[in-house]
Amino acid sequence: MTKHWKRSRITKAFADGSRVGSFAEAEARLDSIRLEIVVGADQIATPAGQAAALTAVATGRKCFGRVTIVANKDAALIAELPIGKSVLVVARRLGARLADRPSRKATHQICIGDAPANPGWSTACWWDRWLAGTRAFADGAVGDSRLALAGAFAGALAVRQVFACAVAGRNVLPRDETVSLWSPWTEVKDGDLGPERFDVPDKLWLLGLGHLGQAFVWNLCLLGGSGDRLAVLQDDQQIGTENEATSMLVLPGGRQIGGMKTRAARSWLEASGWRTRLVERRHLGDITLTADDPPYLVSGLDKLEPRLVLAKYGFPYMIDAGIGHGPGDFEGIQIRTITKGQDIEGLWGKPPPTEGSRVARLQDSPAYLELERHLGRCGTFEFAEASVAVPFVGVATGALVAAQIIRVASLEAVPVLLQLELGAPEMATSGSMLPSSGTNLGSCEYRLDAMHRPPGKVGAPECDAMDEAERHRPKRSNIHSGGESTG
């Protein structure tokens, strides 16, 4: 369509916010970033360190067109991914250049672990079990590195700080940020690191496998696991050119263009040990659930109408992720948790009735008028109508969604609505809390203390492998969506 279409859903953050006079200028700002991801020897073999490095590589490459990973050694990959068995092999497949020392040509640097920053702009990933964030200086030592979700969130947040420099057209000072993925709506306190043992659902229905859906799969695969797990993957769309820049499972090179989004997700999940079933049609509320179907629906859709259908449809739990679509709220994250039979009135705000006028207003802005010279008025409509979608926002959202669904499976209370702005993640807010149902709908226990394992098994969950003390504890009811006991 045009050379600007590939990254259009990223460059729209510049053009729609009137920060540039043309899409070409937005592309030039992104291309001016020379990002290095520097990984210390202390973190390259940990779950969080690997997740941070690969997330920063993938989202940085998609945003800025190029990225370099700097490491003095390689390490076996802990997570099971379909694109390689070591950190540097996977980083190269994600589009990174490899180096063993930092370069003076780098304009921005993200440090992971014991990796001293070069003079110039630099930020450091930081985590401590369920706590995750960034530090303005690399001298703040990370803590418990056994949870990959914390690394993924920190890596995404670090790339977000680099992206803010491109949007502003100047370097913006990096910030210290800390979020508890376990309870992001609470103030972070020293020592409140979240649990070492928790439950992860063993059956999931994933609906919508674009920007948000693929980001959730990315986090799920990095988290890892074992046991008999099932994912139903539902989407009716093919991978398009623009998805390479926004969707985490679409790799550089264009070979996946034209394939179904469900197939991309399947290859990643099956490599991670999940069984999968594909549904390559839209969900219109006409699919009858059976006792064997997952009780958890995870949705990441653009439009309100299908969300309402699904919320009324009757999954025991629906975890719905959404992000802002405009230039001012593309970093705004909303996560809604809905139970079967819950009143959904007012849970989503009604979309503004002026969508047509919004598109027309964008088409009259300088960037779109410049594009119109090449495409014509009709040609700019698709650009104006599309939403802003930046990959690091998707990954951060995916980590938060994974944490919320883990809380549900662990019989913890969750908020009906969680809202978080990546520009100020410590200011997250939540609505009323959904109490625990007291019913386990099927899960695997995940033990962070089970770390002394061969490569590839670090942090793996224990499915039905409890010791005798655990077997004799009082058990919770374990009921699937069809009402049949699974024992």
Disulfide bonds with the S-S distance in Angstrom:
Cys444-Cys463 2.03
